[in-house]
Amino acid sequence: MKFEILKGDEEKFCRLTRVKRMIFDFRVHQRIQNFLSLKSKLFSQ
């Protein structure tokens, strides 16, 4: 019984870390996109 509970918690933890990584990747991607668009604006002027 204890083992099953641990396994369930492990799955939850894995899911949580995956979501956190996805959010982090999304933020990084947005920052890069903002930086690139800013750079292109500066160069086009």
PyMOL Python script that loads the backbone (N, CA, C, O; Angstrom):
from pymol import cmd

cmd.read_pdbstr("""\
ATOM      1  N   MET A   1       0.838  -1.211   0.000  1.00  0.00           N
ATOM      2  CA  MET A   1       0.000   0.000   0.000  1.00  0.00           C
ATOM      3  C   MET A   1       0.871   1.259   0.000  1.00  0.00           C
ATOM      4  O   MET A   1       0.647   2.191  -0.773  1.00  0.00           O
ATOM      5  N   LYS A   2       1.858   1.261   0.877  1.00  0.00           N
ATOM      6  CA  LYS A   2       2.740   2.428   0.943  1.00  0.00           C
ATOM      7  C   LYS A   2       3.427   2.663  -0.405  1.00  0.00           C
ATOM      8  O   LYS A   2       3.559   3.796  -0.867  1.00  0.00           O
ATOM      9  N   PHE A   3       3.855   1.572  -1.012  1.00  0.00           N
ATOM     10  CA  PHE A   3       4.556   1.654  -2.295  1.00  0.00           C
ATOM     11  C   PHE A   3       3.674   2.300  -3.369  1.00  0.00           C
ATOM     12  O   PHE A   3       4.142   3.121  -4.157  1.00  0.00           O
ATOM     13  N   GLU A   4       2.397   1.919  -3.388  1.00  0.00           N
ATOM     14  CA  GLU A   4       1.463   2.477  -4.376  1.00  0.00           C
ATOM     15  C   GLU A   4       1.309   3.983  -4.189  1.00  0.00           C
ATOM     16  O   GLU A   4       1.276   4.736  -5.162  1.00  0.00           O
ATOM     17  N   ILE A   5       1.214   4.415  -2.937  1.00  0.00           N
ATOM     18  CA  ILE A   5       1.071   5.849  -2.643  1.00  0.00           C
ATOM     19  C   ILE A   5       2.328   6.594  -3.116  1.00  0.00           C
ATOM     20  O   ILE A   5       2.237   7.669  -3.708  1.00  0.00           O
ATOM     21  N   LEU A   6       3.486   6.011  -2.848  1.00  0.00           N
ATOM     22  CA  LEU A   6       4.735   6.631  -3.277  1.00  0.00           C
ATOM     23  C   LEU A   6       4.783   6.758  -4.795  1.00  0.00           C
ATOM     24  O   LEU A   6       5.188   7.790  -5.330  1.00  0.00           O
ATOM     25  N   LYS A   7       4.369   5.707  -5.473  1.00  0.00           N
ATOM     26  CA  LYS A   7       4.374   5.720  -6.937  1.00  0.00           C
ATOM     27  C   LYS A   7       3.457   6.828  -7.457  1.00  0.00           C
ATOM     28  O   LYS A   7       3.802   7.535  -8.404  1.00  0.00           O
ATOM     29  N   GLY A   8       2.300   6.972  -6.836  1.00  0.00           N
ATOM     30  CA  GLY A   8       1.371   8.021  -7.238  1.00  0.00           C
ATOM     31  C   GLY A   8       1.967   9.405  -7.040  1.00  0.00           C
ATOM     32  O   GLY A   8       1.838  10.273  -7.903  1.00  0.00           O
ATOM     33  N   ASP A   9       2.625   9.611  -5.891  1.00  0.00           N
ATOM     34  CA  ASP A   9       3.267  10.894  -5.616  1.00  0.00           C
ATOM     35  C   ASP A   9       4.364  11.168  -6.630  1.00  0.00           C
ATOM     36  O   ASP A   9       4.546  12.305  -7.065  1.00  0.00           O
ATOM     37  N   GLU A  10       5.096  10.125  -7.006  1.00  0.00           N
ATOM     38  CA  GLU A  10       6.170  10.283  -7.981  1.00  0.00           C
ATOM     39  C   GLU A  10       5.602  10.749  -9.320  1.00  0.00           C
ATOM     40  O   GLU A  10       6.163  11.627  -9.975  1.00  0.00           O
ATOM     41  N   GLU A  11       4.488  10.151  -9.713  1.00  0.00           N
ATOM     42  CA  GLU A  11       3.842  10.546 -10.967  1.00  0.00           C
ATOM     43  C   GLU A  11       3.404  12.002 -10.914  1.00  0.00           C
ATOM     44  O   GLU A  11       3.600  12.755 -11.868  1.00  0.00           O
ATOM     45  N   LYS A  12       2.811  12.391  -9.791  1.00  0.00           N
ATOM     46  CA  LYS A  12       2.377  13.783  -9.618  1.00  0.00           C
ATOM     47  C   LYS A  12       3.574  14.714  -9.711  1.00  0.00           C
ATOM     48  O   LYS A  12       3.512  15.756 -10.364  1.00  0.00           O
ATOM     49  N   PHE A  13       4.661  14.334  -9.056  1.00  0.00           N
ATOM     50  CA  PHE A  13       5.869  15.154  -9.045  1.00  0.00           C
ATOM     51  C   PHE A  13       6.427  15.307 -10.455  1.00  0.00           C
ATOM     52  O   PHE A  13       6.814  16.404 -10.860  1.00  0.00           O
ATOM     53  N   CYS A  14       6.468  14.187 -11.212  1.00  0.00           N
ATOM     54  CA  CYS A  14       6.964  14.223 -12.595  1.00  0.00           C
ATOM     55  C   CYS A  14       6.106  15.148 -13.442  1.00  0.00           C
ATOM     56  O   CYS A  14       6.619  15.933 -14.239  1.00  0.00           O
ATOM     57  N   ARG A  15       4.805  15.048 -13.262  1.00  0.00           N
ATOM     58  CA  ARG A  15       3.884  15.899 -14.027  1.00  0.00           C
ATOM     59  C   ARG A  15       4.119  17.360 -13.686  1.00  0.00           C
ATOM     60  O   ARG A  15       4.131  18.221 -14.566  1.00  0.00           O
ATOM     61  N   LEU A  16       4.307  17.634 -12.387  1.00  0.00           N
ATOM     62  CA  LEU A  16       4.523  19.001 -11.925  1.00  0.00           C
ATOM     63  C   LEU A  16       5.803  19.574 -12.521  1.00  0.00           C
ATOM     64  O   LEU A  16       5.812  20.711 -12.994  1.00  0.00           O
ATOM     65  N   THR A  17       6.878  18.800 -12.501  1.00  0.00           N
ATOM     66  CA  THR A  17       8.151  19.292 -13.048  1.00  0.00           C
ATOM     67  C   THR A  17       8.033  19.501 -14.555  1.00  0.00           C
ATOM     68  O   THR A  17       8.617  20.437 -15.101  1.00  0.00           O
ATOM     69  N   ARG A  18       7.283  18.637 -15.223  1.00  0.00           N
ATOM     70  CA  ARG A  18       7.101  18.784 -16.671  1.00  0.00           C
ATOM     71  C   ARG A  18       6.371  20.093 -16.974  1.00  0.00           C
ATOM     72  O   ARG A  18       6.743  20.823 -17.892  1.00  0.00           O
ATOM     73  N   VAL A  19       5.320  20.382 -16.185  1.00  0.00           N
ATOM     74  CA  VAL A  19       4.556  21.624 -16.377  1.00  0.00           C
ATOM     75  C   VAL A  19       5.446  22.828 -16.110  1.00  0.00           C
ATOM     76  O   VAL A  19       5.432  23.802 -16.863  1.00  0.00           O
ATOM     77  N   LYS A  20       6.230  22.752 -15.022  1.00  0.00           N
ATOM     78  CA  LYS A  20       7.133  23.860 -14.701  1.00  0.00           C
ATOM     79  C   LYS A  20       8.131  24.094 -15.824  1.00  0.00           C
ATOM     80  O   LYS A  20       8.410  25.238 -16.182  1.00  0.00           O
ATOM     81  N   ARG A  21       8.673  23.003 -16.385  1.00  0.00           N
ATOM     82  CA  ARG A  21       9.644  23.128 -17.474  1.00  0.00           C
ATOM     83  C   ARG A  21       8.989  23.741 -18.710  1.00  0.00           C
ATOM     84  O   ARG A  21       9.591  24.563 -19.401  1.00  0.00           O
ATOM     85  N   MET A  22       7.738  23.326 -18.982  1.00  0.00           N
ATOM     86  CA  MET A  22       7.017  23.873 -20.128  1.00  0.00           C
ATOM     87  C   MET A  22       6.808  25.379 -19.972  1.00  0.00           C
ATOM     88  O   MET A  22       7.004  26.148 -20.913  1.00  0.00           O
ATOM     89  N   ILE A  23       6.402  25.789 -18.754  1.00  0.00           N
ATOM     90  CA  ILE A  23       6.176  27.213 -18.484  1.00  0.00           C
ATOM     91  C   ILE A  23       7.489  27.985 -18.630  1.00  0.00           C
ATOM     92  O   ILE A  23       7.523  29.073 -19.204  1.00  0.00           O
ATOM     93  N   PHE A  24       8.577  27.399 -18.095  1.00  0.00           N
ATOM     94  CA  PHE A  24       9.890  28.040 -18.172  1.00  0.00           C
ATOM     95  C   PHE A  24      10.320  28.192 -19.629  1.00  0.00           C
ATOM     96  O   PHE A  24      10.761  29.267 -20.036  1.00  0.00           O
ATOM     97  N   ASP A  25      10.193  27.126 -20.413  1.00  0.00           N
ATOM     98  CA  ASP A  25      10.555  27.166 -21.832  1.00  0.00           C
ATOM     99  C   ASP A  25       9.737  28.222 -22.560  1.00  0.00           C
ATOM    100  O   ASP A  25      10.262  28.951 -23.401  1.00  0.00           O
ATOM    101  N   PHE A  26       8.443  28.302 -22.233  1.00  0.00           N
ATOM    102  CA  PHE A  26       7.557  29.271 -22.879  1.00  0.00           C
ATOM    103  C   PHE A  26       8.014  30.695 -22.574  1.00  0.00           C
ATOM    104  O   PHE A  26       8.052  31.542 -23.466  1.00  0.00           O
ATOM    105  N   ARG A  27       8.364  30.960 -21.299  1.00  0.00           N
ATOM    106  CA  ARG A  27       8.826  32.290 -20.904  1.00  0.00           C
ATOM    107  C   ARG A  27      10.117  32.650 -21.614  1.00  0.00           C
ATOM    108  O   ARG A  27      10.274  33.764 -22.115  1.00  0.00           O
ATOM    109  N   VAL A  28      11.046  31.694 -21.655  1.00  0.00           N
ATOM    110  CA  VAL A  28      12.328  31.933 -22.323  1.00  0.00           C
ATOM    111  C   VAL A  28      12.089  32.231 -23.803  1.00  0.00           C
ATOM    112  O   VAL A  28      12.685  33.147 -24.370  1.00  0.00           O
ATOM    113  N   HIS A  29      11.211  31.442 -24.415  1.00  0.00           N
ATOM    114  CA  HIS A  29      10.897  31.626 -25.831  1.00  0.00           C
ATOM    115  C   HIS A  29      10.309  33.019 -26.071  1.00  0.00           C
ATOM    116  O   HIS A  29      10.686  33.697 -27.027  1.00  0.00           O
ATOM    117  N   GLN A  30       9.389  33.442 -25.210  1.00  0.00           N
ATOM    118  CA  GLN A  30       8.777  34.765 -25.337  1.00  0.00           C
ATOM    119  C   GLN A  30       9.836  35.855 -25.221  1.00  0.00           C
ATOM    120  O   GLN A  30       9.822  36.823 -25.981  1.00  0.00           O
ATOM    121  N   ARG A  31      10.764  35.697 -24.259  1.00  0.00           N
ATOM    122  CA  ARG A  31      11.806  36.692 -24.045  1.00  0.00           C
ATOM    123  C   ARG A  31      12.684  36.805 -25.289  1.00  0.00           C
ATOM    124  O   ARG A  31      13.056  37.902 -25.705  1.00  0.00           O
ATOM    125  N   ILE A  32      13.012  35.642 -25.882  1.00  0.00           N
ATOM    126  CA  ILE A  32      13.841  35.632 -27.092  1.00  0.00           C
ATOM    127  C   ILE A  32      13.090  36.325 -28.234  1.00  0.00           C
ATOM    128  O   ILE A  32      13.671  37.122 -28.970  1.00  0.00           O
ATOM    129  N   GLN A  33      11.804  36.020 -28.375  1.00  0.00           N
ATOM    130  CA  GLN A  33      11.004  36.629 -29.434  1.00  0.00           C
ATOM    131  C   GLN A  33      10.943  38.148 -29.257  1.00  0.00           C
ATOM    132  O   GLN A  33      11.079  38.897 -30.224  1.00  0.00           O
ATOM    133  N   ASN A  34      10.739  38.596 -28.016  1.00  0.00           N
ATOM    134  CA  ASN A  34      10.685  40.034 -27.741  1.00  0.00           C
ATOM    135  C   ASN A  34      12.009  40.691 -28.088  1.00  0.00           C
ATOM    136  O   ASN A  34      12.045  41.765 -28.689  1.00  0.00           O
ATOM    137  N   PHE A  35      13.099  40.035 -27.704  1.00  0.00           N
ATOM    138  CA  PHE A  35      14.437  40.557 -27.962  1.00  0.00           C
ATOM    139  C   PHE A  35      14.688  40.675 -29.462  1.00  0.00           C
ATOM    140  O   PHE A  35      15.216  41.682 -29.934  1.00  0.00           O
ATOM    141  N   LEU A  36      14.303  39.636 -30.208  1.00  0.00           N
ATOM    142  CA  LEU A  36      14.524  39.632 -31.658  1.00  0.00           C
ATOM    143  C   LEU A  36      13.688  40.706 -32.342  1.00  0.00           C
ATOM    144  O   LEU A  36      14.179  41.383 -33.245  1.00  0.00           O
ATOM    145  N   SER A  37      12.444  40.873 -31.932  1.00  0.00           N
ATOM    146  CA  SER A  37      11.589  41.885 -32.550  1.00  0.00           C
ATOM    147  C   SER A  37      12.104  43.288 -32.221  1.00  0.00           C
ATOM    148  O   SER A  37      12.037  44.189 -33.057  1.00  0.00           O
ATOM    149  N   LEU A  38      12.620  43.470 -30.997  1.00  0.00           N
ATOM    150  CA  LEU A  38      13.195  44.749 -30.592  1.00  0.00           C
ATOM    151  C   LEU A  38      14.417  45.062 -31.454  1.00  0.00           C
ATOM    152  O   LEU A  38      14.595  46.186 -31.923  1.00  0.00           O
ATOM    153  N   LYS A  39      15.261  44.034 -31.652  1.00  0.00           N
ATOM    154  CA  LYS A  39      16.474  44.180 -32.446  1.00  0.00           C
ATOM    155  C   LYS A  39      16.135  44.560 -33.886  1.00  0.00           C
ATOM    156  O   LYS A  39      16.760  45.450 -34.464  1.00  0.00           O
ATOM    157  N   SER A  40      15.145  43.882 -34.460  1.00  0.00           N
ATOM    158  CA  SER A  40      14.763  44.161 -35.848  1.00  0.00           C
ATOM    159  C   SER A  40      14.182  45.574 -35.964  1.00  0.00           C
ATOM    160  O   SER A  40      14.382  46.234 -36.983  1.00  0.00           O
ATOM    161  N   LYS A  41      13.473  46.043 -34.947  1.00  0.00           N
ATOM    162  CA  LYS A  41      12.921  47.403 -34.953  1.00  0.00           C
ATOM    163  C   LYS A  41      14.052  48.425 -34.962  1.00  0.00           C
ATOM    164  O   LYS A  41      14.013  49.414 -35.695  1.00  0.00           O
ATOM    165  N   LEU A  42      15.066  48.164 -34.127  1.00  0.00           N
ATOM    166  CA  LEU A  42      16.202  49.086 -34.058  1.00  0.00           C
ATOM    167  C   LEU A  42      16.949  49.137 -35.385  1.00  0.00           C
ATOM    168  O   LEU A  42      17.373  50.208 -35.818  1.00  0.00           O
ATOM    169  N   PHE A  43      17.109  47.991 -36.030  1.00  0.00           N
ATOM    170  CA  PHE A  43      17.856  47.940 -37.284  1.00  0.00           C
ATOM    171  C   PHE A  43      17.071  48.550 -38.440  1.00  0.00           C
ATOM    172  O   PHE A  43      17.668  49.085 -39.374  1.00  0.00           O
ATOM    173  N   SER A  44      15.749  48.479 -38.392  1.00  0.00           N
ATOM    174  CA  SER A  44      14.944  48.961 -39.507  1.00  0.00           C
ATOM    175  C   SER A  44      14.853  50.489 -39.504  1.00  0.00           C
ATOM    176  O   SER A  44      14.543  51.080 -40.539  1.00  0.00           O
ATOM    177  N   GLN A  45      15.111  51.133 -38.381  1.00  0.00           N
ATOM    178  CA  GLN A  45      15.019  52.592 -38.289  1.00  0.00           C
ATOM    179  C   GLN A  45      16.182  53.290 -38.985  1.00  0.00           C
ATOM    180  O   GLN A  45      16.247  54.519 -38.995  1.00  0.00           O
TER     181      GLN A  45
END
""", "prot")
cmd.dss("prot")
cmd.show_as("cartoon", "prot")
cmd.util.cbc("prot")
cmd.orient("prot")
